[in-house]
């Protein structure tokens, strides 16, 4: 029998079991005699398992190589020195590209020497103090006139 391994029903039976017979006659006999019989207050169902062909499971399966996923094998091996040279060349190219594309826009800003975090903290404190001074109507309703 199989039991629950976790959850609120841990240790309780799952309600099914697997039985293996040494000979086909025993399995056929159990199927005919036990299917639909009552055990306790429940009736049981006996069925044959699906037939598994173990020979087909052990056959070698064709290998699927999808080049877009990078699983394909390389025909030639690249030496370590060639790989290092290629990486260094790529890094130099990237450095040149970032130097050409990098522009600092400091014109028109008097805050260029002030670190960004200080500007953020200054604005954060100012915004917080202004926010509490103005309240919206639903949160501070005026008192209703009393009925007489």
MIVEXPA-421685 format. One record per atom (N, C-alpha, C, O): residue number from 1; residue in three letters; atom name; x, y, z. Coordinates in nm, 2 decimals, m for minus. Example, Ala and Ser with C-alpha at 12.3 -4.5 7.8 and 13.67 -1.06 7.14 Angstrom:
REM residues 2
- nr  rest  atom  px  py  pz
- 1  ALA  N  1.32  m0.57  0.78
- 1  ALA  CA  1.23  m0.45  0.78
- 1  ALA  C  1.32  m0.33  0.78
- 1  ALA  O  1.42  m0.33  0.85
- 2  SER  N  1.28  m0.22  0.71
- 2  SER  CA  1.37  m0.11  0.71
- 2  SER  C  1.29  0.00  0.79
- 2  SER  O  1.34  0.11  0.80
This chain:
REM residues 148
- nr  rest  atom  px  py  pz
- 1  UNK  N  0.08  m0.12  0.00
- 1  UNK  CA  0.00  0.00  0.00
- 1  UNK  C  0.09  0.12  0.00
- 1  UNK  O  0.20  0.12  0.05
- 2  UNK  N  0.04  0.23  m0.05
- 2  UNK  CA  0.11  0.36  m0.05
- 2  UNK  C  0.05  0.45  0.05
- 2  UNK  O  m0.08  0.45  0.06
- 3  UNK  N  0.13  0.53  0.11
- 3  UNK  CA  0.09  0.62  0.22
- 3  UNK  C  0.13  0.76  0.18
- 3  UNK  O  0.22  0.78  0.11
- 4  UNK  N  0.05  0.86  0.24
- 4  UNK  CA  0.08  1.00  0.22
- 4  UNK  C  0.21  1.03  0.29
- 4  UNK  O  0.23  0.99  0.41
- 5  UNK  N  0.30  1.11  0.23
- 5  UNK  CA  0.43  1.14  0.29
- 5  UNK  C  0.43  1.27  0.36
- 5  UNK  O  0.52  1.30  0.44
- 6  UNK  N  0.34  1.36  0.33
- 6  UNK  CA  0.33  1.49  0.39
- 6  UNK  C  0.19  1.55  0.38
- 6  UNK  O  0.10  1.49  0.33
- 7  UNK  N  0.18  1.66  0.44
- 7  UNK  CA  0.05  1.73  0.44
- 7  UNK  C  m0.04  1.68  0.56
- 7  UNK  O  0.01  1.62  0.65
- 8  UNK  N  m0.17  1.72  0.56
- 8  UNK  CA  m0.26  1.69  0.67
- 8  UNK  C  m0.29  1.54  0.68
- 8  UNK  O  m0.33  1.50  0.79
- 9  UNK  N  m0.27  1.47  0.57
- 9  UNK  CA  m0.30  1.32  0.58
- 9  UNK  C  m0.18  1.23  0.59
- 9  UNK  O  m0.18  1.12  0.54
- 10  UNK  N  m0.07  1.29  0.64
- 10  UNK  CA  0.05  1.21  0.65
- 10  UNK  C  0.03  1.08  0.72
- 10  UNK  O  m0.03  1.08  0.83
- 11  UNK  N  0.09  0.97  0.67
- 11  UNK  CA  0.07  0.84  0.73
- 11  UNK  C  m0.05  0.76  0.70
- 11  UNK  O  m0.06  0.64  0.72
- 12  UNK  N  m0.15  0.83  0.64
- 12  UNK  CA  m0.27  0.76  0.60
- 12  UNK  C  m0.26  0.70  0.46
- 12  UNK  O  m0.18  0.74  0.38
- 13  UNK  N  m0.34  0.59  0.44
- 13  UNK  CA  m0.33  0.52  0.31
- 13  UNK  C  m0.38  0.61  0.20
- 13  UNK  O  m0.48  0.69  0.21
- 14  UNK  N  m0.32  0.60  0.08
- 14  UNK  CA  m0.36  0.67  m0.04
- 14  UNK  C  m0.48  0.61  m0.10
- 14  UNK  O  m0.55  0.67  m0.19
- 15  UNK  N  m0.51  0.48  m0.07
- 15  UNK  CA  m0.62  0.42  m0.12
- 15  UNK  C  m0.60  0.32  m0.24
- 15  UNK  O  m0.69  0.27  m0.30
- 16  UNK  N  m0.47  0.30  m0.27
- 16  UNK  CA  m0.44  0.21  m0.37
- 16  UNK  C  m0.31  0.14  m0.34
- 16  UNK  O  m0.23  0.18  m0.26
- 17  UNK  N  m0.28  0.03  m0.41
- 17  UNK  CA  m0.16  m0.05  m0.39
- 17  UNK  C  m0.13  m0.12  m0.53
- 17  UNK  O  m0.21  m0.13  m0.62
- 18  UNK  N  0.00  m0.16  m0.54
- 18  UNK  CA  0.04  m0.23  m0.66
- 18  UNK  C  0.09  m0.37  m0.61
- 18  UNK  O  0.16  m0.39  m0.51
- 19  UNK  N  0.05  m0.47  m0.69
- 19  UNK  CA  0.08  m0.61  m0.66
- 19  UNK  C  0.15  m0.67  m0.78
- 19  UNK  O  0.10  m0.66  m0.89
- 20  UNK  N  0.26  m0.74  m0.76
- 20  UNK  CA  0.33  m0.81  m0.87
- 20  UNK  C  0.32  m0.96  m0.85
- 20  UNK  O  0.34  m1.01  m0.75
- 21  UNK  N  0.27  m1.03  m0.96
- 21  UNK  CA  0.26  m1.17  m0.96
- 21  UNK  C  0.37  m1.23  m1.03
- 21  UNK  O  0.42  m1.18  m1.13
- 22  UNK  N  0.41  m1.36  m0.99
- 22  UNK  CA  0.52  m1.43  m1.06
- 22  UNK  C  0.47  m1.49  m1.19
- 22  UNK  O  0.55  m1.50  m1.28
- 23  UNK  N  0.34  m1.52  m1.19
- 23  UNK  CA  0.29  m1.58  m1.31
- 23  UNK  C  0.16  m1.51  m1.36
- 23  UNK  O  0.09  m1.45  m1.28
- 24  UNK  N  0.13  m1.52  m1.49
- 24  UNK  CA  0.01  m1.45  m1.54
- 24  UNK  C  m0.12  m1.51  m1.49
- 24  UNK  O  m0.21  m1.44  m1.47
- 25  UNK  N  m0.12  m1.64  m1.46
- 25  UNK  CA  m0.24  m1.71  m1.41
- 25  UNK  C  m0.28  m1.65  m1.28
- 25  UNK  O  m0.40  m1.63  m1.25
- 26  UNK  N  m0.19  m1.62  m1.19
- 26  UNK  CA  m0.22  m1.56  m1.06
- 26  UNK  C  m0.28  m1.42  m1.07
- 26  UNK  O  m0.38  m1.39  m1.00
- 27  UNK  N  m0.23  m1.34  m1.16
- 27  UNK  CA  m0.29  m1.21  m1.18
- 27  UNK  C  m0.43  m1.22  m1.24
- 27  UNK  O  m0.51  m1.14  m1.20
- 28  UNK  N  m0.45  m1.31  m1.34
- 28  UNK  CA  m0.58  m1.32  m1.40
- 28  UNK  C  m0.68  m1.37  m1.30
- 28  UNK  O  m0.79  m1.33  m1.29
- 29  UNK  N  m0.64  m1.47  m1.21
- 29  UNK  CA  m0.72  m1.52  m1.11
- 29  UNK  C  m0.76  m1.41  m1.01
- 29  UNK  O  m0.88  m1.41  m0.97
- 30  UNK  N  m0.67  m1.33  m0.96
- 30  UNK  CA  m0.70  m1.22  m0.87
- 30  UNK  C  m0.79  m1.12  m0.93
- 30  UNK  O  m0.88  m1.07  m0.86
- 31  UNK  N  m0.77  m1.09  m1.06
- 31  UNK  CA  m0.86  m1.00  m1.13
- 31  UNK  C  m1.01  m1.05  m1.13
- 31  UNK  O  m1.10  m0.97  m1.10
- 32  UNK  N  m1.02  m1.17  m1.16
- 32  UNK  CA  m1.16  m1.23  m1.17
- 32  UNK  C  m1.23  m1.24  m1.04
- 32  UNK  O  m1.35  m1.22  m1.02
- 33  UNK  N  m1.15  m1.28  m0.93
- 33  UNK  CA  m1.21  m1.31  m0.80
- 33  UNK  C  m1.23  m1.19  m0.71
- 33  UNK  O  m1.32  m1.18  m0.63
- 34  UNK  N  m1.13  m1.09  m0.72
- 34  UNK  CA  m1.13  m0.98  m0.63
- 34  UNK  C  m1.19  m0.85  m0.67
- 34  UNK  O  m1.23  m0.77  m0.59
- 35  UNK  N  m1.21  m0.84  m0.80
- 35  UNK  CA  m1.26  m0.71  m0.85
- 35  UNK  C  m1.41  m0.69  m0.81
- 35  UNK  O  m1.49  m0.78  m0.84
- 36  UNK  N  m1.44  m0.59  m0.74
- 36  UNK  CA  m1.57  m0.56  m0.69
- 36  UNK  C  m1.61  m0.61  m0.55
- 36  UNK  O  m1.72  m0.59  m0.51
- 37  UNK  N  m1.51  m0.69  m0.49
- 37  UNK  CA  m1.54  m0.74  m0.36
- 37  UNK  C  m1.53  m0.63  m0.25
- 37  UNK  O  m1.46  m0.53  m0.28
- 38  UNK  N  m1.59  m0.66  m0.14
- 38  UNK  CA  m1.59  m0.56  m0.03
- 38  UNK  C  m1.48  m0.59  0.07
- 38  UNK  O  m1.46  m0.70  0.11
- 39  UNK  N  m1.41  m0.49  0.11
- 39  UNK  CA  m1.31  m0.50  0.21
- 39  UNK  C  m1.35  m0.39  0.31
- 39  UNK  O  m1.34  m0.27  0.28
- 40  UNK  N  m1.39  m0.43  0.43
- 40  UNK  CA  m1.45  m0.34  0.53
- 40  UNK  C  m1.58  m0.28  0.47
- 40  UNK  O  m1.67  m0.36  0.44
- 41  UNK  N  m1.58  m0.15  0.46
- 41  UNK  CA  m1.71  m0.09  0.41
- 41  UNK  C  m1.68  m0.03  0.27
- 41  UNK  O  m1.77  0.05  0.22
- 42  UNK  N  m1.58  m0.07  0.20
- 42  UNK  CA  m1.54  m0.02  0.07
- 42  UNK  C  m1.53  m0.14  m0.03
- 42  UNK  O  m1.48  m0.25  0.01
- 43  UNK  N  m1.57  m0.12  m0.15
- 43  UNK  CA  m1.55  m0.22  m0.25
- 43  UNK  C  m1.42  m0.19  m0.33
- 43  UNK  O  m1.38  m0.07  m0.34
- 44  UNK  N  m1.34  m0.29  m0.37
- 44  UNK  CA  m1.21  m0.27  m0.43
- 44  UNK  C  m1.23  m0.29  m0.58
- 44  UNK  O  m1.31  m0.37  m0.63
- 45  UNK  N  m1.14  m0.23  m0.65
- 45  UNK  CA  m1.13  m0.24  m0.80
- 45  UNK  C  m0.99  m0.30  m0.83
- 45  UNK  O  m0.89  m0.25  m0.79
- 46  UNK  N  m0.99  m0.41  m0.91
- 46  UNK  CA  m0.87  m0.47  m0.94
- 46  UNK  C  m0.85  m0.46  m1.09
- 46  UNK  O  m0.94  m0.49  m1.17
- 47  UNK  N  m0.74  m0.40  m1.14
- 47  UNK  CA  m0.71  m0.38  m1.28
- 47  UNK  C  m0.57  m0.43  m1.31
- 47  UNK  O  m0.48  m0.43  m1.22
- 48  UNK  N  m0.55  m0.46  m1.44
- 48  UNK  CA  m0.41  m0.50  m1.48
- 48  UNK  C  m0.34  m0.37  m1.51
- 48  UNK  O  m0.39  m0.27  m1.56
- 49  UNK  N  m0.21  m0.37  m1.48
- 49  UNK  CA  m0.12  m0.25  m1.51
- 49  UNK  C  m0.10  m0.25  m1.65
- 49  UNK  O  m0.11  m0.35  m1.73
- 50  UNK  N  m0.06  m0.13  m1.70
- 50  UNK  CA  m0.02  m0.12  m1.84
- 50  UNK  C  0.10  m0.20  m1.87
- 50  UNK  O  0.19  m0.21  m1.79
- 51  UNK  N  0.11  m0.25  m1.99
- 51  UNK  CA  0.22  m0.34  m2.03
- 51  UNK  C  0.34  m0.25  m2.07
- 51  UNK  O  0.32  m0.17  m2.16
- 52  UNK  N  0.45  m0.27  m2.01
- 52  UNK  CA  0.57  m0.19  m2.04
- 52  UNK  C  0.66  m0.27  m2.12
- 52  UNK  O  0.70  m0.39  m2.07
- 53  UNK  N  0.71  m0.23  m2.23
- 53  UNK  CA  0.81  m0.30  m2.30
- 53  UNK  C  0.95  m0.25  m2.27
- 53  UNK  O  0.99  m0.14  m2.31
- 54  UNK  N  1.02  m0.32  m2.18
- 54  UNK  CA  1.15  m0.28  m2.13
- 54  UNK  C  1.26  m0.27  m2.24
- 54  UNK  O  1.35  m0.20  m2.23
- 55  UNK  N  1.24  m0.35  m2.34
- 55  UNK  CA  1.34  m0.35  m2.45
- 55  UNK  C  1.34  m0.22  m2.52
- 55  UNK  O  1.45  m0.17  m2.56
- 56  UNK  N  1.22  m0.16  m2.54
- 56  UNK  CA  1.22  m0.03  m2.61
- 56  UNK  C  1.27  0.09  m2.52
- 56  UNK  O  1.33  0.18  m2.57
- 57  UNK  N  1.26  0.07  m2.39
- 57  UNK  CA  1.32  0.17  m2.30
- 57  UNK  C  1.47  0.18  m2.30
- 57  UNK  O  1.53  0.28  m2.28
- 58  UNK  N  1.53  0.06  m2.33
- 58  UNK  CA  1.68  0.06  m2.33
- 58  UNK  C  1.74  0.09  m2.47
- 58  UNK  O  1.86  0.10  m2.48
- 59  UNK  N  1.66  0.11  m2.57
- 59  UNK  CA  1.71  0.15  m2.70
- 59  UNK  C  1.77  0.28  m2.69
- 59  UNK  O  1.72  0.37  m2.62
- 60  UNK  N  1.88  0.31  m2.77
- 60  UNK  CA  1.93  0.44  m2.77
- 60  UNK  C  1.84  0.54  m2.85
- 60  UNK  O  1.79  0.50  m2.95
- 61  UNK  N  1.82  0.65  m2.79
- 61  UNK  CA  1.73  0.75  m2.85
- 61  UNK  C  1.81  0.84  m2.94
- 61  UNK  O  1.92  0.87  m2.91
- 62  UNK  N  1.75  0.89  m3.05
- 62  UNK  CA  1.82  0.99  m3.13
- 62  UNK  C  1.85  1.12  m3.06
- 62  UNK  O  1.76  1.17  m2.99
- 63  UNK  N  1.97  1.17  m3.08
- 63  UNK  CA  2.01  1.30  m3.02
- 63  UNK  C  1.96  1.42  m3.10
- 63  UNK  O  1.99  1.42  m3.22
- 64  UNK  N  1.90  1.51  m3.04
- 64  UNK  CA  1.85  1.63  m3.11
- 64  UNK  C  1.94  1.75  m3.07
- 64  UNK  O  1.95  1.79  m2.95
- 65  UNK  N  2.01  1.80  m3.17
- 65  UNK  CA  2.09  1.92  m3.15
- 65  UNK  C  2.03  2.04  m3.21
- 65  UNK  O  2.00  2.04  m3.33
- 66  UNK  N  2.00  2.14  m3.13
- 66  UNK  CA  1.94  2.26  m3.18
- 66  UNK  C  2.05  2.37  m3.17
- 66  UNK  O  2.08  2.41  m3.06
- 67  UNK  N  2.10  2.42  m3.28
- 67  UNK  CA  2.21  2.51  m3.28
- 67  UNK  C  2.18  2.64  m3.20
- 67  UNK  O  2.26  2.70  m3.14
- 68  UNK  N  2.05  2.69  m3.21
- 68  UNK  CA  2.01  2.81  m3.15
- 68  UNK  C  2.03  2.81  m3.00
- 68  UNK  O  2.04  2.91  m2.93
- 69  UNK  N  2.02  2.68  m2.94
- 69  UNK  CA  2.03  2.67  m2.79
- 69  UNK  C  2.18  2.65  m2.75
- 69  UNK  O  2.21  2.65  m2.63
- 70  UNK  N  2.27  2.65  m2.84
- 70  UNK  CA  2.41  2.64  m2.81
- 70  UNK  C  2.45  2.50  m2.76
- 70  UNK  O  2.56  2.48  m2.70
- 71  UNK  N  2.38  2.40  m2.80
- 71  UNK  CA  2.41  2.26  m2.75
- 71  UNK  C  2.49  2.19  m2.86
- 71  UNK  O  2.54  2.08  m2.83
- 72  UNK  N  2.51  2.25  m2.98
- 72  UNK  CA  2.58  2.18  m3.08
- 72  UNK  C  2.73  2.17  m3.05
- 72  UNK  O  2.78  2.25  m2.97
- 73  UNK  N  2.80  2.07  m3.10
- 73  UNK  CA  2.94  2.05  m3.07
- 73  UNK  C  3.02  2.13  m3.17
- 73  UNK  O  2.98  2.14  m3.29
- 74  UNK  N  3.14  2.18  m3.13
- 74  UNK  CA  3.23  2.25  m3.22
- 74  UNK  C  3.31  2.14  m3.29
- 74  UNK  O  3.35  2.04  m3.24
- 75  UNK  N  3.34  2.17  m3.42
- 75  UNK  CA  3.42  2.08  m3.50
- 75  UNK  C  3.56  2.09  m3.45
- 75  UNK  O  3.63  1.99  m3.45
- 76  UNK  N  3.61  2.21  m3.43
- 76  UNK  CA  3.75  2.23  m3.39
- 76  UNK  C  3.76  2.29  m3.25
- 76  UNK  O  3.67  2.37  m3.21
- 77  UNK  N  3.86  2.25  m3.18
- 77  UNK  CA  3.88  2.31  m3.04
- 77  UNK  C  3.97  2.44  m3.06
- 77  UNK  O  4.06  2.44  m3.13
- 78  UNK  N  3.93  2.54  m2.98
- 78  UNK  CA  4.01  2.66  m2.97
- 78  UNK  C  4.10  2.65  m2.86
- 78  UNK  O  4.07  2.62  m2.75
- 79  UNK  N  4.23  2.69  m2.88
- 79  UNK  CA  4.33  2.69  m2.77
- 79  UNK  C  4.30  2.80  m2.67
- 79  UNK  O  4.23  2.89  m2.70
- 80  UNK  N  4.35  2.78  m2.56
- 80  UNK  CA  4.33  2.88  m2.45
- 80  UNK  C  4.38  3.02  m2.48
- 80  UNK  O  4.32  3.12  m2.46
- 81  UNK  N  4.50  3.02  m2.54
- 81  UNK  CA  4.56  3.15  m2.58
- 81  UNK  C  4.48  3.22  m2.68
- 81  UNK  O  4.46  3.34  m2.68
- 82  UNK  N  4.42  3.15  m2.78
- 82  UNK  CA  4.34  3.21  m2.88
- 82  UNK  C  4.21  3.26  m2.82
- 82  UNK  O  4.16  3.37  m2.85
- 83  UNK  N  4.15  3.19  m2.72
- 83  UNK  CA  4.03  3.23  m2.66
- 83  UNK  C  4.06  3.36  m2.57
- 83  UNK  O  3.98  3.45  m2.57
- 84  UNK  N  4.17  3.36  m2.51
- 84  UNK  CA  4.21  3.48  m2.43
- 84  UNK  C  4.23  3.60  m2.51
- 84  UNK  O  4.18  3.71  m2.48
- 85  UNK  N  4.30  3.58  m2.63
- 85  UNK  CA  4.32  3.69  m2.72
- 85  UNK  C  4.18  3.75  m2.77
- 85  UNK  O  4.16  3.87  m2.78
- 86  UNK  N  4.09  3.65  m2.81
- 86  UNK  CA  3.96  3.70  m2.86
- 86  UNK  C  3.88  3.77  m2.75
- 86  UNK  O  3.82  3.87  m2.78
- 87  UNK  N  3.89  3.73  m2.63
- 87  UNK  CA  3.82  3.80  m2.52
- 87  UNK  C  3.88  3.94  m2.49
- 87  UNK  O  3.81  4.04  m2.48
- 88  UNK  N  4.01  3.95  m2.49
- 88  UNK  CA  4.08  4.08  m2.48
- 88  UNK  C  4.05  4.17  m2.59
- 88  UNK  O  4.02  4.29  m2.56
- 89  UNK  N  4.04  4.12  m2.71
- 89  UNK  CA  4.01  4.21  m2.82
- 89  UNK  C  3.86  4.26  m2.81
- 89  UNK  O  3.84  4.38  m2.84
- 90  UNK  N  3.77  4.18  m2.77
- 90  UNK  CA  3.63  4.21  m2.75
- 90  UNK  C  3.62  4.32  m2.64
- 90  UNK  O  3.55  4.42  m2.65
- 91  UNK  N  3.70  4.30  m2.53
- 91  UNK  CA  3.70  4.40  m2.42
- 91  UNK  C  3.75  4.54  m2.46
- 91  UNK  O  3.69  4.64  m2.43
- 92  UNK  N  3.86  4.54  m2.54
- 92  UNK  CA  3.91  4.66  m2.59
- 92  UNK  C  3.81  4.73  m2.68
- 92  UNK  O  3.80  4.86  m2.68
- 93  UNK  N  3.74  4.66  m2.76
- 93  UNK  CA  3.64  4.71  m2.85
- 93  UNK  C  3.53  4.77  m2.77
- 93  UNK  O  3.48  4.88  m2.80
- 94  UNK  N  3.48  4.70  m2.67
- 94  UNK  CA  3.38  4.76  m2.58
- 94  UNK  C  3.42  4.88  m2.51
- 94  UNK  O  3.34  4.98  m2.49
- 95  UNK  N  3.55  4.89  m2.46
- 95  UNK  CA  3.60  5.01  m2.39
- 95  UNK  C  3.60  5.13  m2.49
- 95  UNK  O  3.56  5.24  m2.45
- 96  UNK  N  3.64  5.11  m2.61
- 96  UNK  CA  3.64  5.22  m2.71
- 96  UNK  C  3.50  5.27  m2.74
- 96  UNK  O  3.47  5.39  m2.75
- 97  UNK  N  3.40  5.17  m2.75
- 97  UNK  CA  3.27  5.21  m2.77
- 97  UNK  C  3.21  5.29  m2.66
- 97  UNK  O  3.13  5.39  m2.68
- 98  UNK  N  3.23  5.25  m2.53
- 98  UNK  CA  3.17  5.32  m2.42
- 98  UNK  C  3.24  5.46  m2.41
- 98  UNK  O  3.17  5.55  m2.37
- 99  UNK  N  3.37  5.47  m2.44
- 99  UNK  CA  3.43  5.60  m2.43
- 99  UNK  C  3.37  5.70  m2.53
- 99  UNK  O  3.35  5.82  m2.50
- 100  UNK  N  3.34  5.65  m2.65
- 100  UNK  CA  3.29  5.73  m2.76
- 100  UNK  C  3.14  5.77  m2.72
- 100  UNK  O  3.10  5.89  m2.75
- 101  UNK  N  3.07  5.69  m2.66
- 101  UNK  CA  2.92  5.71  m2.64
- 101  UNK  C  2.90  5.78  m2.51
- 101  UNK  O  2.78  5.83  m2.49
- 102  UNK  N  2.99  5.79  m2.42
- 102  UNK  CA  2.97  5.85  m2.29
- 102  UNK  C  2.98  6.00  m2.30
- 102  UNK  O  3.08  6.06  m2.34
- 103  UNK  N  2.87  6.07  m2.25
- 103  UNK  CA  2.87  6.21  m2.25
- 103  UNK  C  2.82  6.25  m2.11
- 103  UNK  O  2.72  6.20  m2.06
- 104  UNK  N  2.89  6.35  m2.05
- 104  UNK  CA  2.84  6.40  m1.92
- 104  UNK  C  2.77  6.53  m1.95
- 104  UNK  O  2.83  6.62  m2.01
- 105  UNK  N  2.65  6.54  m1.90
- 105  UNK  CA  2.57  6.66  m1.92
- 105  UNK  C  2.57  6.74  m1.79
- 105  UNK  O  2.48  6.73  m1.71
- 106  UNK  N  2.68  6.82  m1.77
- 106  UNK  CA  2.69  6.90  m1.64
- 106  UNK  C  2.65  7.04  m1.66
- 106  UNK  O  2.65  7.12  m1.57
- 107  UNK  N  2.64  7.08  m1.79
- 107  UNK  CA  2.61  7.22  m1.82
- 107  UNK  C  2.47  7.26  m1.77
- 107  UNK  O  2.37  7.18  m1.79
- 108  UNK  N  2.45  7.37  m1.70
- 108  UNK  CA  2.32  7.42  m1.66
- 108  UNK  C  2.28  7.36  m1.53
- 108  UNK  O  2.17  7.39  m1.48
- 109  UNK  N  2.36  7.28  m1.46
- 109  UNK  CA  2.32  7.22  m1.33
- 109  UNK  C  2.42  7.27  m1.23
- 109  UNK  O  2.54  7.25  m1.24
- 110  UNK  N  2.37  7.34  m1.13
- 110  UNK  CA  2.46  7.39  m1.03
- 110  UNK  C  2.49  7.28  m0.92
- 110  UNK  O  2.57  7.30  m0.84
- 111  UNK  N  2.42  7.17  m0.94
- 111  UNK  CA  2.43  7.06  m0.84
- 111  UNK  C  2.53  6.96  m0.88
- 111  UNK  O  2.53  6.85  m0.83
- 112  UNK  N  2.61  6.99  m0.98
- 112  UNK  CA  2.70  6.88  m1.04
- 112  UNK  C  2.80  6.83  m0.93
- 112  UNK  O  2.84  6.71  m0.94
- 113  UNK  N  2.84  6.91  m0.84
- 113  UNK  CA  2.94  6.86  m0.74
- 113  UNK  C  2.87  6.79  m0.62
- 113  UNK  O  2.94  6.73  m0.54
- 114  UNK  N  2.74  6.80  m0.61
- 114  UNK  CA  2.67  6.74  m0.50
- 114  UNK  C  2.64  6.59  m0.54
- 114  UNK  O  2.58  6.57  m0.65
- 115  UNK  N  2.68  6.49  m0.46
- 115  UNK  CA  2.64  6.36  m0.49
- 115  UNK  C  2.49  6.33  m0.51
- 115  UNK  O  2.41  6.40  m0.44
- 116  UNK  N  2.46  6.24  m0.59
- 116  UNK  CA  2.32  6.22  m0.63
- 116  UNK  C  2.24  6.18  m0.50
- 116  UNK  O  2.12  6.22  m0.48
- 117  UNK  N  2.30  6.10  m0.41
- 117  UNK  CA  2.23  6.05  m0.29
- 117  UNK  C  2.19  6.16  m0.20
- 117  UNK  O  2.08  6.16  m0.14
- 118  UNK  N  2.28  6.27  m0.19
- 118  UNK  CA  2.24  6.38  m0.11
- 118  UNK  C  2.13  6.46  m0.17
- 118  UNK  O  2.04  6.51  m0.10
- 119  UNK  N  2.13  6.47  m0.30
- 119  UNK  CA  2.02  6.54  m0.37
- 119  UNK  C  1.89  6.47  m0.34
- 119  UNK  O  1.78  6.53  m0.32
- 120  UNK  N  1.89  6.34  m0.35
- 120  UNK  CA  1.77  6.26  m0.33
- 120  UNK  C  1.72  6.27  m0.19
- 120  UNK  O  1.60  6.29  m0.17
- 121  UNK  N  1.81  6.26  m0.09
- 121  UNK  CA  1.77  6.27  0.05
- 121  UNK  C  1.72  6.41  0.08
- 121  UNK  O  1.62  6.43  0.15
- 122  UNK  N  1.78  6.52  0.02
- 122  UNK  CA  1.73  6.65  0.05
- 122  UNK  C  1.59  6.67  m0.01
- 122  UNK  O  1.50  6.72  0.06
- 123  UNK  N  1.56  6.62  m0.13
- 123  UNK  CA  1.43  6.63  m0.19
- 123  UNK  C  1.33  6.55  m0.12
- 123  UNK  O  1.21  6.58  m0.11
- 124  UNK  N  1.37  6.43  m0.07
- 124  UNK  CA  1.28  6.34  0.00
- 124  UNK  C  1.23  6.41  0.13
- 124  UNK  O  1.11  6.40  0.16
- 125  UNK  N  1.32  6.47  0.20
- 125  UNK  CA  1.28  6.54  0.33
- 125  UNK  C  1.19  6.66  0.30
- 125  UNK  O  1.09  6.68  0.37
- 126  UNK  N  1.21  6.73  0.20
- 126  UNK  CA  1.13  6.85  0.16
- 126  UNK  C  0.99  6.80  0.12
- 126  UNK  O  0.89  6.86  0.16
- 127  UNK  N  0.98  6.69  0.04
- 127  UNK  CA  0.86  6.64  m0.01
- 127  UNK  C  0.77  6.59  0.11
- 127  UNK  O  0.65  6.61  0.11
- 128  UNK  N  0.84  6.53  0.20
- 128  UNK  CA  0.76  6.47  0.31
- 128  UNK  C  0.70  6.58  0.40
- 128  UNK  O  0.59  6.57  0.45
- 129  UNK  N  0.78  6.69  0.42
- 129  UNK  CA  0.73  6.79  0.51
- 129  UNK  C  0.61  6.87  0.44
- 129  UNK  O  0.52  6.91  0.51
- 130  UNK  N  0.61  6.88  0.31
- 130  UNK  CA  0.50  6.94  0.24
- 130  UNK  C  0.38  6.85  0.23
- 130  UNK  O  0.27  6.90  0.23
- 131  UNK  N  0.40  6.73  0.23
- 131  UNK  CA  0.29  6.63  0.21
- 131  UNK  C  0.19  6.64  0.33
- 131  UNK  O  0.07  6.63  0.31
- 132  UNK  N  0.25  6.65  0.45
- 132  UNK  CA  0.16  6.65  0.57
- 132  UNK  C  0.08  6.77  0.59
- 132  UNK  O  m0.02  6.77  0.66
- 133  UNK  N  0.12  6.88  0.53
- 133  UNK  CA  0.05  7.01  0.55
- 133  UNK  C  m0.08  7.01  0.47
- 133  UNK  O  m0.17  7.08  0.52
- 134  UNK  N  m0.09  6.94  0.36
- 134  UNK  CA  m0.21  6.94  0.28
- 134  UNK  C  m0.28  6.81  0.29
- 134  UNK  O  m0.21  6.70  0.26
- 135  UNK  N  m0.40  6.81  0.33
- 135  UNK  CA  m0.47  6.68  0.34
- 135  UNK  C  m0.59  6.68  0.25
- 135  UNK  O  m0.65  6.79  0.22
- 136  UNK  N  m0.63  6.57  0.21
- 136  UNK  CA  m0.75  6.56  0.12
- 136  UNK  C  m0.87  6.54  0.20
- 136  UNK  O  m0.86  6.50  0.32
- 137  UNK  N  m0.98  6.58  0.15
- 137  UNK  CA  m1.11  6.59  0.22
- 137  UNK  C  m1.16  6.46  0.29
- 137  UNK  O  m1.20  6.46  0.40
- 138  UNK  N  m1.15  6.34  0.22
- 138  UNK  CA  m1.21  6.22  0.29
- 138  UNK  C  m1.14  6.19  0.42
- 138  UNK  O  m1.21  6.12  0.50
- 139  UNK  N  m1.02  6.23  0.44
- 139  UNK  CA  m0.95  6.19  0.57
- 139  UNK  C  m0.98  6.28  0.68
- 139  UNK  O  m0.96  6.24  0.80
- 140  UNK  N  m1.01  6.41  0.65
- 140  UNK  CA  m1.03  6.50  0.76
- 140  UNK  C  m1.17  6.57  0.73
- 140  UNK  O  m1.17  6.69  0.68
- 141  UNK  N  m1.27  6.50  0.75
- 141  UNK  CA  m1.41  6.56  0.72
- 141  UNK  C  m1.44  6.66  0.83
- 141  UNK  O  m1.41  6.64  0.95
- 142  UNK  N  m1.52  6.75  0.79
- 142  UNK  CA  m1.57  6.85  0.89
- 142  UNK  C  m1.69  6.78  0.96
- 142  UNK  O  m1.75  6.69  0.90
- 143  UNK  N  m1.71  6.82  1.08
- 143  UNK  CA  m1.81  6.76  1.16
- 143  UNK  C  m1.95  6.80  1.10
- 143  UNK  O  m1.97  6.92  1.07
- 144  UNK  N  m2.04  6.71  1.09
- 144  UNK  CA  m2.17  6.73  1.04
- 144  UNK  C  m2.25  6.81  1.14
- 144  UNK  O  m2.23  6.79  1.26
- 145  UNK  N  m2.35  6.89  1.09
- 145  UNK  CA  m2.43  6.95  1.19
- 145  UNK  C  m2.52  6.85  1.26
- 145  UNK  O  m2.57  6.76  1.20
- 146  UNK  N  m2.55  6.87  1.39
- 146  UNK  CA  m2.63  6.78  1.46
- 146  UNK  C  m2.78  6.80  1.43
- 146  UNK  O  m2.82  6.91  1.41
- 147  UNK  N  m2.85  6.69  1.43
- 147  UNK  CA  m2.99  6.70  1.41
- 147  UNK  C  m3.06  6.72  1.54
- 147  UNK  O  m3.02  6.67  1.64
- 148  UNK  N  m3.17  6.80  1.53
- 148  UNK  CA  m3.25  6.82  1.66
- 148  UNK  C  m3.37  6.74  1.66
- 148  UNK  O  m3.45  6.75  1.76
